[in-house]
Amino acid sequence: MTVDAVLWDMDGTLLDSEKLWDIPLNEFVEKLGGTLSLATRQAMVGSSTARTMGLLFAEAGVVPTDSDLVDGAAWISRRTEELFRAGLPWRPGAREALRAVRDAGVPMALVTSTERQLTEVALDTIGRDLFDVTVCGDEVDRRNKPLPDPYLKAARLLGVDPARCVAVEDSPTGVASAVAAGCTVLVVPCDVPVERGERRVFRESLVGVRWETLAPLLDR
């Protein structure tokens, strides 16, 4: 089989931005009177805004109203945007891998749980020209990762079969989403370990990744 498209996650895969997310998430729980544990923080990696907000309020022992959830998400988004605009670090090898695959002429999509507003800020660093399609967490009718919908939507917009796509992911949540969509996944763990399983090929970093690295993965 040939790879028809490469679908890239953003936070923790291309950008070392999970450490930036740590700041507003910890600050928000402290505002609620609690402390964010490592286990709860790790459970949020790659997750949807709705699930993240639920975990944050639960961590502080607070039962939120619908208004609390909306206001809290807006506060975290504003704070995170400040941090994104101050500078986004790349994951090792990510910039070079993106350009190498793009230069090979392969269709590419960015598939992220992050909302569109913040993704647009990140694209100032990553480069919009690298992607034919971008799918954000607030564009899948609340059916975000780990559900398959973000990857299914990206494949549909590209006009390709998900089973002929390679997704590049770092988190258990994102890997589960891509596998459920039928993709083969190049897993490059960042902050959270990922279990081995079907259609998962592991690599320590994106250093040295080229089209020639990804092309044989569907045959494994």
Secondary structure, DSSP 4 states (H G I P E B T S, - for coil): ----EEEE--BTTTB--HHHHHHHHHHHHHHTT----HHHHHHHTT--HHHHHHHHHHHTT----HHHHHHHHHHHHHHHHHHHHH--PBPTTHHHHHHHHHHTT--EEEE-SS-HHHHHHHHHHH-GGG-SEEE-GGGSTT--TTSSHHHHHHHHHHT--GGGEEEEE-SHHHHHHHHHHT-EEEE--SSS-----TTEEE-S-STT--HHHHTTGGG-
